[in-house]
Every structure is written in structure tokens, then in C-alpha cells.
Amino acid sequence: MQIQDVTLNNLEDAIQSLRSQMVAAGMQKGLNHPDTISYSQQLDILLNKYQCLMIHKEND
């Protein structure tokens, strides 16, 4: 197992956790609530990092 694999696994876990928090906030507070939007923006950042790592991994 490489360091990059550990990073990908950590990111996958963080993405799942953040996605769950975002869905819960959306259901409780509404989709336009600042908390829901914040979770969505944080999730976008993590998904972009994950995608970059996957592209880099494929090119190695």
C-alpha cells in the first residue's frame, strides 16, 4: 500500500462523512441554509482533491 492510497482512503472517508452532514443539514435546515451551503462547498473542495489524486494515480 502506498502513501497515495492511504490519502485516497482518508479522502473517501472524509467525503462520506461530509456528505452525510450536508444531507442531514439540508433535511433539517433546508437546502439554502448557510450550514448546508458550507458543507456543500467543503465537499466540492474534497471532491476536487480526490479527482486530482485519482488522475495523478492513473498517470503513474
mmCIF file of the N, C-alpha and C atoms, coordinates in Angstrom:
data_MODEL
# 
_entry.id   MODEL 
# 
loop_
_atom_site.group_PDB 
_atom_site.id 
_atom_site.type_symbol 
_atom_site.label_atom_id 
_atom_site.label_alt_id 
_atom_site.label_comp_id 
_atom_site.label_asym_id 
_atom_site.label_entity_id 
_atom_site.label_seq_id 
_atom_site.pdbx_PDB_ins_code 
_atom_site.Cartn_x 
_atom_site.Cartn_y 
_atom_site.Cartn_z 
_atom_site.occupancy 
_atom_site.B_iso_or_equiv 
_atom_site.pdbx_formal_charge 
_atom_site.auth_seq_id 
_atom_site.auth_comp_id 
_atom_site.auth_asym_id 
_atom_site.auth_atom_id 
_atom_site.pdbx_PDB_model_num 
ATOM 1   N N  . MET A 1 1  ? 0.853   -1.191 0.000   1.00 0.00 ? 1  MET A N  1 
ATOM 2   C CA . MET A 1 1  ? 0.000   0.000  0.000   1.00 0.00 ? 1  MET A CA 1 
ATOM 3   C C  . MET A 1 1  ? 0.890   1.242  0.000   1.00 0.00 ? 1  MET A C  1 
ATOM 4   N N  . GLN A 1 2  ? 0.567   2.163  -0.872  1.00 0.00 ? 2  GLN A N  1 
ATOM 5   C CA . GLN A 1 2  ? 1.352   3.381  -0.988  1.00 0.00 ? 2  GLN A CA 1 
ATOM 6   C C  . GLN A 1 2  ? 0.723   4.504  -0.171  1.00 0.00 ? 2  GLN A C  1 
ATOM 7   N N  . ILE A 1 3  ? 1.526   5.541  0.061   1.00 0.00 ? 3  ILE A N  1 
ATOM 8   C CA . ILE A 1 3  ? 1.036   6.707  0.805   1.00 0.00 ? 3  ILE A CA 1 
ATOM 9   C C  . ILE A 1 3  ? -0.154  7.317  0.090   1.00 0.00 ? 3  ILE A C  1 
ATOM 10  N N  . GLN A 1 4  ? -0.101  7.343  -1.231  1.00 0.00 ? 4  GLN A N  1 
ATOM 11  C CA . GLN A 1 4  ? -1.200  7.921  -2.007  1.00 0.00 ? 4  GLN A CA 1 
ATOM 12  C C  . GLN A 1 4  ? -2.506  7.154  -1.770  1.00 0.00 ? 4  GLN A C  1 
ATOM 13  N N  . ASP A 1 5  ? -2.404  5.824  -1.620  1.00 0.00 ? 5  ASP A N  1 
ATOM 14  C CA . ASP A 1 5  ? -3.595  5.013  -1.352  1.00 0.00 ? 5  ASP A CA 1 
ATOM 15  C C  . ASP A 1 5  ? -4.203  5.378  -0.009  1.00 0.00 ? 5  ASP A C  1 
ATOM 16  N N  . VAL A 1 6  ? -3.338  5.603  0.993   1.00 0.00 ? 6  VAL A N  1 
ATOM 17  C CA . VAL A 1 6  ? -3.819  5.994  2.315   1.00 0.00 ? 6  VAL A CA 1 
ATOM 18  C C  . VAL A 1 6  ? -4.521  7.346  2.217   1.00 0.00 ? 6  VAL A C  1 
ATOM 19  N N  . THR A 1 7  ? -3.932  8.260  1.474   1.00 0.00 ? 7  THR A N  1 
ATOM 20  C CA . THR A 1 7  ? -4.536  9.580  1.299   1.00 0.00 ? 7  THR A CA 1 
ATOM 21  C C  . THR A 1 7  ? -5.893  9.456  0.618   1.00 0.00 ? 7  THR A C  1 
ATOM 22  N N  . LEU A 1 8  ? -5.982  8.617  -0.405  1.00 0.00 ? 8  LEU A N  1 
ATOM 23  C CA . LEU A 1 8  ? -7.258  8.420  -1.094  1.00 0.00 ? 8  LEU A CA 1 
ATOM 24  C C  . LEU A 1 8  ? -8.292  7.829  -0.142  1.00 0.00 ? 8  LEU A C  1 
ATOM 25  N N  . ASN A 1 9  ? -7.879  6.863  0.675   1.00 0.00 ? 9  ASN A N  1 
ATOM 26  C CA . ASN A 1 9  ? -8.816  6.268  1.631   1.00 0.00 ? 9  ASN A CA 1 
ATOM 27  C C  . ASN A 1 9  ? -9.280  7.303  2.649   1.00 0.00 ? 9  ASN A C  1 
ATOM 28  N N  . ASN A 1 10 ? -8.351  8.121  3.122   1.00 0.00 ? 10 ASN A N  1 
ATOM 29  C CA . ASN A 1 10 ? -8.715  9.178  4.078   1.00 0.00 ? 10 ASN A CA 1 
ATOM 30  C C  . ASN A 1 10 ? -9.684  10.162 3.442   1.00 0.00 ? 10 ASN A C  1 
ATOM 31  N N  . LEU A 1 11 ? -9.419  10.530 2.202   1.00 0.00 ? 11 LEU A N  1 
ATOM 32  C CA . LEU A 1 11 ? -10.308 11.461 1.499   1.00 0.00 ? 11 LEU A CA 1 
ATOM 33  C C  . LEU A 1 11 ? -11.686 10.842 1.289   1.00 0.00 ? 11 LEU A C  1 
ATOM 34  N N  . GLU A 1 12 ? -11.721 9.570  0.932   1.00 0.00 ? 12 GLU A N  1 
ATOM 35  C CA . GLU A 1 12 ? -13.008 8.899  0.746   1.00 0.00 ? 12 GLU A CA 1 
ATOM 36  C C  . GLU A 1 12 ? -13.827 8.926  2.032   1.00 0.00 ? 12 GLU A C  1 
ATOM 37  N N  . ASP A 1 13 ? -13.164 8.662  3.154   1.00 0.00 ? 13 ASP A N  1 
ATOM 38  C CA . ASP A 1 13 ? -13.850 8.699  4.445   1.00 0.00 ? 13 ASP A CA 1 
ATOM 39  C C  . ASP A 1 13 ? -14.369 10.104 4.757   1.00 0.00 ? 13 ASP A C  1 
ATOM 40  N N  . ALA A 1 14 ? -13.515 11.103 4.511   1.00 0.00 ? 14 ALA A N  1 
ATOM 41  C CA . ALA A 1 14 ? -13.908 12.488 4.778   1.00 0.00 ? 14 ALA A CA 1 
ATOM 42  C C  . ALA A 1 14 ? -15.063 12.909 3.880   1.00 0.00 ? 14 ALA A C  1 
ATOM 43  N N  . ILE A 1 15 ? -15.031 12.474 2.629   1.00 0.00 ? 15 ILE A N  1 
ATOM 44  C CA . ILE A 1 15 ? -16.107 12.803 1.683   1.00 0.00 ? 15 ILE A CA 1 
ATOM 45  C C  . ILE A 1 15 ? -17.428 12.196 2.143   1.00 0.00 ? 15 ILE A C  1 
ATOM 46  N N  . GLN A 1 16 ? -17.388 10.942 2.539   1.00 0.00 ? 16 GLN A N  1 
ATOM 47  C CA . GLN A 1 16 ? -18.616 10.286 3.007   1.00 0.00 ? 16 GLN A CA 1 
ATOM 48  C C  . GLN A 1 16 ? -19.175 10.972 4.249   1.00 0.00 ? 16 GLN A C  1 
ATOM 49  N N  . SER A 1 17 ? -18.297 11.318 5.174   1.00 0.00 ? 17 SER A N  1 
ATOM 50  C CA . SER A 1 17 ? -18.732 11.977 6.405   1.00 0.00 ? 17 SER A CA 1 
ATOM 51  C C  . SER A 1 17 ? -19.350 13.344 6.115   1.00 0.00 ? 17 SER A C  1 
ATOM 52  N N  . LEU A 1 18 ? -18.670 14.113 5.288   1.00 0.00 ? 18 LEU A N  1 
ATOM 53  C CA . LEU A 1 18 ? -19.149 15.451 4.957   1.00 0.00 ? 18 LEU A CA 1 
ATOM 54  C C  . LEU A 1 18 ? -20.450 15.390 4.167   1.00 0.00 ? 18 LEU A C  1 
ATOM 55  N N  . ARG A 1 19 ? -20.547 14.407 3.288   1.00 0.00 ? 19 ARG A N  1 
ATOM 56  C CA . ARG A 1 19 ? -21.783 14.235 2.511   1.00 0.00 ? 19 ARG A CA 1 
ATOM 57  C C  . ARG A 1 19 ? -22.959 13.941 3.446   1.00 0.00 ? 19 ARG A C  1 
ATOM 58  N N  . SER A 1 20 ? -22.731 13.092 4.432   1.00 0.00 ? 20 SER A N  1 
ATOM 59  C CA . SER A 1 20 ? -23.787 12.771 5.398   1.00 0.00 ? 20 SER A CA 1 
ATOM 60  C C  . SER A 1 20 ? -24.206 14.002 6.194   1.00 0.00 ? 20 SER A C  1 
ATOM 61  N N  . GLN A 1 21 ? -23.226 14.803 6.604   1.00 0.00 ? 21 GLN A N  1 
ATOM 62  C CA . GLN A 1 21 ? -23.526 16.025 7.348   1.00 0.00 ? 21 GLN A CA 1 
ATOM 63  C C  . GLN A 1 21 ? -24.308 17.003 6.488   1.00 0.00 ? 21 GLN A C  1 
ATOM 64  N N  . MET A 1 22 ? -23.933 17.110 5.215   1.00 0.00 ? 22 MET A N  1 
ATOM 65  C CA . MET A 1 22 ? -24.612 18.026 4.311   1.00 0.00 ? 22 MET A CA 1 
ATOM 66  C C  . MET A 1 22 ? -26.067 17.608 4.108   1.00 0.00 ? 22 MET A C  1 
ATOM 67  N N  . VAL A 1 23 ? -26.291 16.306 3.887   1.00 0.00 ? 23 VAL A N  1 
ATOM 68  C CA . VAL A 1 23 ? -27.649 15.804 3.684   1.00 0.00 ? 23 VAL A CA 1 
ATOM 69  C C  . VAL A 1 23 ? -28.488 16.043 4.931   1.00 0.00 ? 23 VAL A C  1 
ATOM 70  N N  . ALA A 1 24 ? -27.919 15.760 6.100   1.00 0.00 ? 24 ALA A N  1 
ATOM 71  C CA . ALA A 1 24 ? -28.656 15.967 7.353   1.00 0.00 ? 24 ALA A CA 1 
ATOM 72  C C  . ALA A 1 24 ? -29.003 17.442 7.537   1.00 0.00 ? 24 ALA A C  1 
ATOM 73  N N  . ALA A 1 25 ? -28.044 18.318 7.272   1.00 0.00 ? 25 ALA A N  1 
ATOM 74  C CA . ALA A 1 25 ? -28.305 19.758 7.400   1.00 0.00 ? 25 ALA A CA 1 
ATOM 75  C C  . ALA A 1 25 ? -29.369 20.192 6.402   1.00 0.00 ? 25 ALA A C  1 
ATOM 76  N N  . GLY A 1 26 ? -29.309 19.675 5.198   1.00 0.00 ? 26 GLY A N  1 
ATOM 77  C CA . GLY A 1 26 ? -30.293 20.024 4.179   1.00 0.00 ? 26 GLY A CA 1 
ATOM 78  C C  . GLY A 1 26 ? -31.699 19.590 4.559   1.00 0.00 ? 26 GLY A C  1 
ATOM 79  N N  . MET A 1 27 ? -31.792 18.427 5.171   1.00 0.00 ? 27 MET A N  1 
ATOM 80  C CA . MET A 1 27 ? -33.113 17.929 5.562   1.00 0.00 ? 27 MET A CA 1 
ATOM 81  C C  . MET A 1 27 ? -33.654 18.677 6.780   1.00 0.00 ? 27 MET A C  1 
ATOM 82  N N  . GLN A 1 28 ? -32.795 19.047 7.703   1.00 0.00 ? 28 GLN A N  1 
ATOM 83  C CA . GLN A 1 28 ? -33.233 19.713 8.926   1.00 0.00 ? 28 GLN A CA 1 
ATOM 84  C C  . GLN A 1 28 ? -33.413 21.217 8.752   1.00 0.00 ? 28 GLN A C  1 
ATOM 85  N N  . LYS A 1 29 ? -32.494 21.834 8.003   1.00 0.00 ? 29 LYS A N  1 
ATOM 86  C CA . LYS A 1 29 ? -32.462 23.298 7.947   1.00 0.00 ? 29 LYS A CA 1 
ATOM 87  C C  . LYS A 1 29 ? -32.869 23.855 6.590   1.00 0.00 ? 29 LYS A C  1 
ATOM 88  N N  . GLY A 1 30 ? -32.875 23.010 5.581   1.00 0.00 ? 30 GLY A N  1 
ATOM 89  C CA . GLY A 1 30 ? -33.200 23.471 4.233   1.00 0.00 ? 30 GLY A CA 1 
ATOM 90  C C  . GLY A 1 30 ? -31.955 23.574 3.372   1.00 0.00 ? 30 GLY A C  1 
ATOM 91  N N  . LEU A 1 31 ? -32.183 23.500 2.071   1.00 0.00 ? 31 LEU A N  1 
ATOM 92  C CA . LEU A 1 31 ? -31.058 23.498 1.139   1.00 0.00 ? 31 LEU A CA 1 
ATOM 93  C C  . LEU A 1 31 ? -30.357 24.845 1.018   1.00 0.00 ? 31 LEU A C  1 
ATOM 94  N N  . ASN A 1 32 ? -31.039 25.921 1.347   1.00 0.00 ? 32 ASN A N  1 
ATOM 95  C CA . ASN A 1 32 ? -30.445 27.252 1.225   1.00 0.00 ? 32 ASN A CA 1 
ATOM 96  C C  . ASN A 1 32 ? -29.864 27.776 2.532   1.00 0.00 ? 32 ASN A C  1 
ATOM 97  N N  . HIS A 1 33 ? -29.870 26.960 3.576   1.00 0.00 ? 33 HIS A N  1 
ATOM 98  C CA . HIS A 1 33 ? -29.318 27.379 4.858   1.00 0.00 ? 33 HIS A CA 1 
ATOM 99  C C  . HIS A 1 33 ? -27.796 27.492 4.742   1.00 0.00 ? 33 HIS A C  1 
ATOM 100 N N  . PRO A 1 34 ? -27.197 28.484 5.384   1.00 0.00 ? 34 PRO A N  1 
ATOM 101 C CA . PRO A 1 34 ? -25.743 28.671 5.301   1.00 0.00 ? 34 PRO A CA 1 
ATOM 102 C C  . PRO A 1 34 ? -24.936 27.430 5.702   1.00 0.00 ? 34 PRO A C  1 
ATOM 103 N N  . ASP A 1 35 ? -25.414 26.655 6.670   1.00 0.00 ? 35 ASP A N  1 
ATOM 104 C CA . ASP A 1 35 ? -24.687 25.440 7.062   1.00 0.00 ? 35 ASP A CA 1 
ATOM 105 C C  . ASP A 1 35 ? -24.662 24.418 5.929   1.00 0.00 ? 35 ASP A C  1 
ATOM 106 N N  . THR A 1 36 ? -25.800 24.235 5.282   1.00 0.00 ? 36 THR A N  1 
ATOM 107 C CA . THR A 1 36 ? -25.886 23.287 4.173   1.00 0.00 ? 36 THR A CA 1 
ATOM 108 C C  . THR A 1 36 ? -24.989 23.729 3.028   1.00 0.00 ? 36 THR A C  1 
ATOM 109 N N  . ILE A 1 37 ? -25.016 24.996 2.723   1.00 0.00 ? 37 ILE A N  1 
ATOM 110 C CA . ILE A 1 37 ? -24.183 25.535 1.644   1.00 0.00 ? 37 ILE A CA 1 
ATOM 111 C C  . ILE A 1 37 ? -22.705 25.394 1.988   1.00 0.00 ? 37 ILE A C  1 
ATOM 112 N N  . SER A 1 38 ? -22.350 25.631 3.238   1.00 0.00 ? 38 SER A N  1 
ATOM 113 C CA . SER A 1 38 ? -20.962 25.483 3.672   1.00 0.00 ? 38 SER A CA 1 
ATOM 114 C C  . SER A 1 38 ? -20.489 24.044 3.518   1.00 0.00 ? 38 SER A C  1 
ATOM 115 N N  . TYR A 1 39 ? -21.317 23.088 3.934   1.00 0.00 ? 39 TYR A N  1 
ATOM 116 C CA . TYR A 1 39 ? -20.960 21.675 3.757   1.00 0.00 ? 39 TYR A CA 1 
ATOM 117 C C  . TYR A 1 39 ? -20.778 21.349 2.276   1.00 0.00 ? 39 TYR A C  1 
ATOM 118 N N  . SER A 1 40 ? -21.649 21.873 1.456   1.00 0.00 ? 40 SER A N  1 
ATOM 119 C CA . SER A 1 40 ? -21.566 21.632 0.017   1.00 0.00 ? 40 SER A CA 1 
ATOM 120 C C  . SER A 1 40 ? -20.264 22.184 -0.562  1.00 0.00 ? 40 SER A C  1 
ATOM 121 N N  . GLN A 1 41 ? -19.885 23.369 -0.146  1.00 0.00 ? 41 GLN A N  1 
ATOM 122 C CA . GLN A 1 41 ? -18.651 23.974 -0.639  1.00 0.00 ? 41 GLN A CA 1 
ATOM 123 C C  . GLN A 1 41 ? -17.422 23.192 -0.164  1.00 0.00 ? 41 GLN A C  1 
ATOM 124 N N  . GLN A 1 42 ? -17.445 22.755 1.089   1.00 0.00 ? 42 GLN A N  1 
ATOM 125 C CA . GLN A 1 42 ? -16.338 21.955 1.605   1.00 0.00 ? 42 GLN A CA 1 
ATOM 126 C C  . GLN A 1 42 ? -16.246 20.624 0.864   1.00 0.00 ? 42 GLN A C  1 
ATOM 127 N N  . LEU A 1 43 ? -17.405 20.051 0.570   1.00 0.00 ? 43 LEU A N  1 
ATOM 128 C CA . LEU A 1 43 ? -17.452 18.795 -0.168  1.00 0.00 ? 43 LEU A CA 1 
ATOM 129 C C  . LEU A 1 43 ? -16.890 18.969 -1.579  1.00 0.00 ? 43 LEU A C  1 
ATOM 130 N N  . ASP A 1 44 ? -17.210 20.076 -2.225  1.00 0.00 ? 44 ASP A N  1 
ATOM 131 C CA . ASP A 1 44 ? -16.656 20.365 -3.550  1.00 0.00 ? 44 ASP A CA 1 
ATOM 132 C C  . ASP A 1 44 ? -15.136 20.373 -3.516  1.00 0.00 ? 44 ASP A C  1 
ATOM 133 N N  . ILE A 1 45 ? -14.558 20.981 -2.495  1.00 0.00 ? 45 ILE A N  1 
ATOM 134 C CA . ILE A 1 45 ? -13.098 21.056 -2.367  1.00 0.00 ? 45 ILE A CA 1 
ATOM 135 C C  . ILE A 1 45 ? -12.505 19.655 -2.231  1.00 0.00 ? 45 ILE A C  1 
ATOM 136 N N  . LEU A 1 46 ? -13.103 18.840 -1.359  1.00 0.00 ? 46 LEU A N  1 
ATOM 137 C CA . LEU A 1 46 ? -12.593 17.483 -1.165  1.00 0.00 ? 46 LEU A CA 1 
ATOM 138 C C  . LEU A 1 46 ? -12.740 16.637 -2.429  1.00 0.00 ? 46 LEU A C  1 
ATOM 139 N N  . LEU A 1 47 ? -13.860 16.784 -3.123  1.00 0.00 ? 47 LEU A N  1 
ATOM 140 C CA . LEU A 1 47 ? -14.066 16.028 -4.360  1.00 0.00 ? 47 LEU A CA 1 
ATOM 141 C C  . LEU A 1 47 ? -13.058 16.437 -5.431  1.00 0.00 ? 47 LEU A C  1 
ATOM 142 N N  . ASN A 1 48 ? -12.731 17.710 -5.502  1.00 0.00 ? 48 ASN A N  1 
ATOM 143 C CA . ASN A 1 48 ? -11.719 18.173 -6.457  1.00 0.00 ? 48 ASN A CA 1 
ATOM 144 C C  . ASN A 1 48 ? -10.352 17.593 -6.118  1.00 0.00 ? 48 ASN A C  1 
ATOM 145 N N  . LYS A 1 49 ? -9.993  17.581 -4.831  1.00 0.00 ? 49 LYS A N  1 
ATOM 146 C CA . LYS A 1 49 ? -8.718  16.986 -4.410  1.00 0.00 ? 49 LYS A CA 1 
ATOM 147 C C  . LYS A 1 49 ? -8.678  15.507 -4.752  1.00 0.00 ? 49 LYS A C  1 
ATOM 148 N N  . TYR A 1 50 ? -9.781  14.828 -4.487  1.00 0.00 ? 50 TYR A N  1 
ATOM 149 C CA . TYR A 1 50 ? -9.863  13.395 -4.776  1.00 0.00 ? 50 TYR A CA 1 
ATOM 150 C C  . TYR A 1 50 ? -9.682  13.138 -6.268  1.00 0.00 ? 50 TYR A C  1 
ATOM 151 N N  . GLN A 1 51 ? -10.351 13.926 -7.073  1.00 0.00 ? 51 GLN A N  1 
ATOM 152 C CA . GLN A 1 51 ? -10.247 13.758 -8.520  1.00 0.00 ? 51 GLN A CA 1 
ATOM 153 C C  . GLN A 1 51 ? -8.820  13.998 -9.002  1.00 0.00 ? 51 GLN A C  1 
ATOM 154 N N  . CYS A 1 52 ? -8.163  15.011 -8.475  1.00 0.00 ? 52 CYS A N  1 
ATOM 155 C CA . CYS A 1 52 ? -6.771  15.295 -8.852  1.00 0.00 ? 52 CYS A CA 1 
ATOM 156 C C  . CYS A 1 52 ? -5.860  14.138 -8.475  1.00 0.00 ? 52 CYS A C  1 
ATOM 157 N N  . LEU A 1 53 ? -6.041  13.581 -7.286  1.00 0.00 ? 53 LEU A N  1 
ATOM 158 C CA . LEU A 1 53 ? -5.225  12.446 -6.867  1.00 0.00 ? 53 LEU A CA 1 
ATOM 159 C C  . LEU A 1 53 ? -5.472  11.229 -7.745  1.00 0.00 ? 53 LEU A C  1 
ATOM 160 N N  . MET A 1 54 ? -6.721  11.012 -8.127  1.00 0.00 ? 54 MET A N  1 
ATOM 161 C CA . MET A 1 54 ? -7.037  9.861  -8.989  1.00 0.00 ? 54 MET A CA 1 
ATOM 162 C C  . MET A 1 54 ? -6.400  10.029 -10.368 1.00 0.00 ? 54 MET A C  1 
ATOM 163 N N  . ILE A 1 55 ? -6.432  11.216 -10.902 1.00 0.00 ? 55 ILE A N  1 
ATOM 164 C CA . ILE A 1 55 ? -5.815  11.479 -12.206 1.00 0.00 ? 55 ILE A CA 1 
ATOM 165 C C  . ILE A 1 55 ? -4.310  11.258 -12.104 1.00 0.00 ? 55 ILE A C  1 
ATOM 166 N N  . HIS A 1 56 ? -3.713  11.765 -11.039 1.00 0.00 ? 56 HIS A N  1 
ATOM 167 C CA . HIS A 1 56 ? -2.271  11.607 -10.833 1.00 0.00 ? 56 HIS A CA 1 
ATOM 168 C C  . HIS A 1 56 ? -1.921  10.125 -10.685 1.00 0.00 ? 56 HIS A C  1 
ATOM 169 N N  . LYS A 1 57 ? -2.740  9.381  -9.959  1.00 0.00 ? 57 LYS A N  1 
ATOM 170 C CA . LYS A 1 57 ? -2.507  7.951  -9.751  1.00 0.00 ? 57 LYS A CA 1 
ATOM 171 C C  . LYS A 1 57 ? -2.574  7.192  -11.070 1.00 0.00 ? 57 LYS A C  1 
ATOM 172 N N  . GLU A 1 58 ? -3.540  7.550  -11.916 1.00 0.00 ? 58 GLU A N  1 
ATOM 173 C CA . GLU A 1 58 ? -3.691  6.879  -13.210 1.00 0.00 ? 58 GLU A CA 1 
ATOM 174 C C  . GLU A 1 58 ? -2.512  7.157  -14.137 1.00 0.00 ? 58 GLU A C  1 
ATOM 175 N N  . ASN A 1 59 ? -1.905  8.324  -13.989 1.00 0.00 ? 59 ASN A N  1 
ATOM 176 C CA . ASN A 1 59 ? -0.789  8.707  -14.857 1.00 0.00 ? 59 ASN A CA 1 
ATOM 177 C C  . ASN A 1 59 ? 0.554   8.148  -14.398 1.00 0.00 ? 59 ASN A C  1 
ATOM 178 N N  . ASP A 1 60 ? 0.581   7.571  -13.205 1.00 0.00 ? 60 ASP A N  1 
ATOM 179 C CA . ASP A 1 60 ? 1.843   6.994  -12.697 1.00 0.00 ? 60 ASP A CA 1 
ATOM 180 C C  . ASP A 1 60 ? 2.101   5.618  -13.254 1.00 0.00 ? 60 ASP A C  1 
# 
